[in-house]
Amino acid sequence: MDKIILSQGLFFTHIGISEKERKKKRKIFVDVELFVNIRKAARTDDIQDTVNYSLVHTTIKKLMNKKQYHLLESLAERISTELLQQFPLQKVLVRVKKPLPYKNIGYAAVEIVRK
């Protein structure tokens, strides 16, 4: 199965358990793996025959600005749902990472796969 990988997308959103934590936008990194047949695009070399990376980025950015999130889990689910609705994907993997303020832990992450 073919896939398009967009890695380390940097976004900012209001996310966190407490209201205090959600008050300020937090840095979030997003990786997506888009499972899609790319044979036609490979033959035609035409953006119309594949998933436009820019539109994927715009979709994720809009979700980040649309609402506040308590959990990485809900953010990842929302991203996967939106991407599956907007693009002709067979499957999507979404990984969201939130840097943590601890010296011995770099970030918390959630990874989901949806069809």
DRENMAR-473930 format. One record per atom (N, C-alpha, C): residue in one letter; atom name; residue number from 1; x, y, z. Coordinates in pm, whole numbers. Layout:
<recs>
   r    a     k       c1       c2       c3
   A   CA   NUM        X        Y        Z
...
</recs>
This chain:
<recs>
   r    a     k       c1       c2       c3
   M    N     1       85     -118        0
   M   CA     1        0        0        0
   M    C     1       89      124        0
   D    N     2       55      218      -85
   D   CA     2      131      342      -95
   D    C     2       95      435       20
   K    N     3      188      523       53
   K   CA     3      155      625      153
   K    C     3      238      750      130
   I    N     4      177      860      169
   I   CA     4      242      990      169
   I    C     4      267     1024      315
   I    N     5      387     1067      347
   I   CA     5      423     1096      486
   I    C     5      454     1245      500
   L    N     6      385     1310      591
   L   CA     6      414     1449      626
   L    C     6      460     1446      772
   S    N     7      581     1490      797
   S   CA     7      643     1470      928
   S    C     7      680     1602      996
   Q    N     8      664     1603     1127
   Q   CA     8      707     1714     1213
   Q    C     8      640     1847     1180
   G    N     9      512     1841     1141
   G   CA     9      438     1966     1120
   G    C     9      426     2040     1252
   L    N    10      462     2166     1252
   L   CA    10      457     2247     1375
   L    C    10      331     2332     1374
   F    N    11      250     2316     1480
   F   CA    11      126     2390     1495
   F    C    11      116     2442     1638
   F    N    12       24     2532     1660
   F   CA    12       -2     2585     1794
   F    C    12     -151     2578     1820
   T    N    13     -188     2529     1939
   T   CA    13     -329     2519     1975
   T    C    13     -345     2528     2125
   H    N    14     -467     2554     2167
   H   CA    14     -500     2554     2309
   H    C    14     -529     2410     2349
   I    N    15     -440     2351     2429
   I   CA    15     -458     2212     2470
   I    C    15     -405     2192     2611
   G    N    16     -476     2110     2688
   G   CA    16     -433     2079     2823
   G    C    16     -552     2045     2912
   I    N    17     -524     1978     3020
   I   CA    17     -628     1937     3114
   I    C    17     -686     2057     3187
   S    N    18     -600     2142     3237
   S   CA    18     -648     2255     3317
   S    C    18     -677     2377     3229
   E    N    19     -765     2461     3280
   E   CA    19     -797     2586     3210
   E    C    19     -672     2673     3198
   K    N    20     -590     2672     3302
   K   CA    20     -466     2750     3302
   K    C    20     -374     2704     3188
   E    N    21     -364     2573     3171
   E   CA    21     -277     2519     3066
   E    C    21     -330     2555     2927
   R    N    22     -462     2558     2912
   R   CA    22     -524     2589     2782
   R    C    22     -527     2739     2751
   K    N    23     -495     2820     2849
   K   CA    23     -502     2966     2831
   K    C    23     -409     3014     2719
   K    N    24     -292     2954     2712
   K   CA    24     -191     2994     2613
   K    C    24     -179     2883     2508
   K    N    25     -161     2923     2382
   K   CA    25     -142     2822     2278
   K    C    25      -12     2746     2302
   R    N    26      -21     2615     2284
   R   CA    26       94     2526     2305
   R    C    26      146     2473     2172
   K    N    27      273     2444     2170
   K   CA    27      338     2387     2052
   K    C    27      297     2240     2040
   I    N    28      256     2200     1920
   I   CA    28      219     2062     1891
   I    C    28      287     2022     1760
   F    N    29      346     1904     1758
   F   CA    29      402     1849     1634
   F    C    29      308     1740     1584
   V    N    30      284     1739     1454
   V   CA    30      193     1641     1395
   V    C    30      263     1569     1281
   D    N    31      256     1437     1284
   D   CA    31      299     1352     1174
   D    C    31      175     1284     1119
   V    N    32      163     1277      988
   V   CA    32       54     1200      928
   V    C    32      111     1109      821
   E    N    33       54      990      813
   E   CA    33       83      897      705
   E    C    33      -49      873      635
   L    N    34      -54      912      508
   L   CA    34     -176      907      429
   L    C    34     -167      787      335
   F    N    35     -246      685      361
   F   CA    35     -245      565      279
   F    C    35     -339      587      161
   V    N    36     -279      599       43
   V   CA    36     -354      635      -77
   V    C    36     -281      578     -199
   N    N    37     -357      537     -298
   N   CA    37     -297      485     -420
   N    C    37     -238      602     -499
   I    N    38     -107      599     -518
   I   CA    38      -41      711     -588
   I    C    38        5      673     -730
   R    N    39      -39      559     -780
   R   CA    39        6      514     -913
   R    C    39      -29      613    -1023
   K    N    40     -154      660    -1023
   K   CA    40     -195      753    -1129
   K    C    40     -111      881    -1124
   A    N    41      -91      935    -1005
   A   CA    41      -10     1057     -990
   A    C    41      133     1033    -1036
   A    N    42      185      915    -1008
   A   CA    42      322      882    -1051
   A    C    42      332      881    -1203
   R    N    43      225      834    -1269
   R   CA    43      224      830    -1417
   R    C    43      203      968    -1478
   T    N    44      107     1044    -1422
   T   CA    44       68     1171    -1485
   T    C    44      151     1290    -1438
   D    N    45      212     1279    -1321
   D   CA    45      287     1390    -1261
   D    C    45      196     1511    -1241
   D    N    46       69     1483    -1205
   D   CA    46      -32     1588    -1190
   D    C    46      -84     1590    -1046
   I    N    47      -82     1705     -983
   I   CA    47     -127     1721     -844
   I    C    47     -273     1681     -827
   Q    N    48     -351     1691     -933
   Q   CA    48     -494     1655     -925
   Q    C    48     -513     1505     -901
   D    N    49     -410     1426     -926
   D   CA    49     -419     1281     -913
   D    C    49     -362     1228     -782
   T    N    50     -340     1317     -688
   T   CA    50     -287     1275     -558
   T    C    50     -344     1365     -449
   V    N    51     -293     1350     -330
   V   CA    51     -334     1434     -217
   V    C    51     -242     1555     -212
   N    N    52     -300     1672     -212
   N   CA    52     -224     1797     -209
   N    C    52     -176     1822      -65
   Y    N    53      -45     1820      -45
   Y   CA    53       12     1838       89
   Y    C    53      -30     1969      153
   S    N    54      -36     2072       72
   S   CA    54      -74     2203      122
   S    C    54     -216     2203      180
   L    N    55     -307     2132      114
   L   CA    55     -445     2123      164
   L    C    55     -452     2042      294
   V    N    56     -368     1941      306
   V   CA    56     -362     1863      431
   V    C    56     -315     1955      544
   H    N    57     -209     2030      518
   H   CA    57     -156     2123      618
   H    C    57     -263     2225      659
   T    N    58     -332     2281      562
   T   CA    58     -437     2379      590
   T    C    58     -549     2318      673
   T    N    59     -587     2196      642
   T   CA    59     -692     2127      717
   T    C    59     -652     2111      863
   I    N    60     -530     2067      888
   I   CA    60     -483     2048     1025
   I    C    60     -475     2183     1098
   K    N    61     -424     2283     1029
   K   CA    61     -412     2416     1091
   K    C    61     -549     2471     1131
   K    N    62     -649     2453     1047
   K   CA    62     -785     2499     1080
   K    C    62     -838     2429     1205
   L    N    63     -811     2299     1216
   L   CA    63     -856     2225     1335
   L    C    63     -788     2277     1461
   M    N    64     -663     2315     1450
   M   CA    64     -590     2368     1565
   M    C    64     -650     2500     1613
   N    N    65     -702     2578     1520
   N   CA    65     -758     2710     1554
   N    C    65     -907     2706     1585
   K    N    66     -971     2593     1557
   K   CA    66    -1117     2583     1567
   K    C    66    -1168     2576     1711
   K    N    67    -1097     2505     1796
   K   CA    67    -1144     2486     1934
   K    C    67    -1028     2455     2027
   Q    N    68    -1061     2443     2155
   Q   CA    68     -963     2401     2255
   Q    C    68     -978     2250     2276
   Y    N    69     -868     2187     2309
   Y   CA    69     -868     2042     2333
   Y    C    69     -814     2015     2472
   H    N    70     -870     1916     2538
   H   CA    70     -818     1872     2667
   H    C    70     -710     1765     2649
   L    N    71     -732     1676     2553
   L   CA    71     -645     1559     2538
   L    C    71     -583     1550     2399
   L    N    72     -462     1499     2393
   L   CA    72     -400     1468     2264
   L    C    72     -483     1365     2189
   E    N    73     -546     1274     2263
   E   CA    73     -628     1171     2202
   E    C    73     -742     1231     2119
   S    N    74     -809     1330     2175
   S   CA    74     -921     1391     2102
   S    C    74     -872     1471     1983
   L    N    75     -758     1536     1995
   L   CA    75     -701     1610     1883
   L    C    75     -664     1515     1769
   A    N    76     -598     1405     1802
   A   CA    76     -559     1307     1700
   A    C    76     -683     1249     1630
   E    N    77     -785     1219     1707
   E   CA    77     -909     1164     1650
   E    C    77     -974     1264     1555
   R    N    78     -977     1389     1596
   R   CA    78    -1039     1493     1512
   R    C    78     -962     1511     1382
   I    N    79     -830     1508     1389
   I   CA    79     -748     1520     1268
   I    C    79     -775     1403     1174
   S    N    80     -775     1281     1228
   S   CA    80     -795     1164     1143
   S    C    80     -933     1167     1077
   T    N    81    -1035     1202     1153
   T   CA    81    -1172     1209     1099
   T    C    81    -1180     1309      985
   E    N    82    -1124     1425     1006
   E   CA    82    -1130     1531      904
   E    C    82    -1053     1492      778
   L    N    83     -936     1433      793
   L   CA    83     -857     1393      677
   L    C    83     -927     1283      597
   L    N    84     -988     1188      667
   L   CA    84    -1061     1081      598
   L    C    84    -1184     1134      524
   Q    N    85    -1245     1237      578
   Q   CA    85    -1362     1296      513
   Q    C    85    -1324     1380      391
   Q    N    86    -1212     1448      397
   Q   CA    86    -1176     1543      291
   Q    C    86    -1092     1485      177
   F    N    87    -1026     1374      202
   F   CA    87     -934     1321      102
   F    C    87     -963     1173       75
   P    N    88     -930     1124      -45
   P   CA    88     -959      984      -82
   P    C    88     -857      886      -23
   L    N    89     -858      875      109
   L   CA    89     -760      792      179
   L    C    89     -818      655      209
   Q    N    90     -733      554      202
   Q   CA    90     -772      420      243
   Q    C    90     -758      406      394
   K    N    91     -661      478      447
   K   CA    91     -629      470      590
   K    C    91     -542      590      623
   V    N    92     -540      629      750
   V   CA    92     -455      739      793
   V    C    92     -394      706      929
   L    N    93     -267      740      945
   L   CA    93     -200      733     1074
   L    C    93     -174      877     1116
   V    N    94     -213      909     1238
   V   CA    94     -190     1044     1292
   V    C    94     -113     1030     1423
   R    N    95       -5     1105     1434
   R   CA    95       74     1110     1557
   R    C    95       83     1256     1600
   V    N    96       38     1284     1722
   V   CA    96       50     1420     1776
   V    C    96      144     1416     1896
   K    N    97      235     1514     1901
   K   CA    97      335     1518     2007
   K    C    97      333     1655     2073
   K    N    98      333     1653     2204
   K   CA    98      331     1777     2282
   K    C    98      458     1781     2368
   P    N    99      546     1878     2343
   P   CA    99      666     1890     2427
   P    C    99      628     1910     2574
   L    N   100      704     1846     2661
   L   CA   100      678     1855     2805
   L    C   100      789     1933     2875
   P    N   101      754     1997     2985
   P   CA   101      853     2079     3057
   P    C   101      939     1998     3155
   Y    N   102      961     1871     3128
   Y   CA   102     1041     1787     3217
   Y    C   102     1177     1762     3155
   K    N   103     1280     1760     3237
   K   CA   103     1415     1740     3186
   K    C   103     1436     1600     3129
   N    N   104     1368     1500     3184
   N   CA   104     1394     1363     3142
   N    C   104     1290     1307     3046
   I    N   105     1192     1388     3003
   I   CA   105     1092     1344     2905
   I    C   105     1079     1454     2801
   G    N   106     1101     1420     2675
   G   CA   106     1095     1520     2569
   G    C   106      954     1561     2533
   Y    N   107      863     1462     2520
   Y   CA   107      727     1494     2481
   Y    C   107      633     1379     2513
   A    N   108      505     1410     2517
   A   CA   108      400     1309     2524
   A    C   108      344     1295     2384
   A    N   109      304     1175     2346
   A   CA   109      254     1154     2210
   A    C   109      139     1055     2210
   V    N   110       53     1071     2110
   V   CA   110      -54      977     2083
   V    C   110      -48      944     1935
   E    N   111      -62      816     1904
   E   CA   111      -63      772     1764
   E    C   111     -186      687     1741
   I    N   112     -262      720     1637
   I   CA   112     -381      641     1604
   I    C   112     -380      607     1455
   V    N   113     -447      499     1420
   V   CA   113     -467      459     1282
   V    C   113     -616      441     1262
   R    N   114     -670      502     1157
   R   CA   114     -813      494     1129
   R    C   114     -834      466      981
   K    N   115     -947      399      953
   K   CA   115     -987      369      813
   K    C   115    -1116      441      782
</recs>
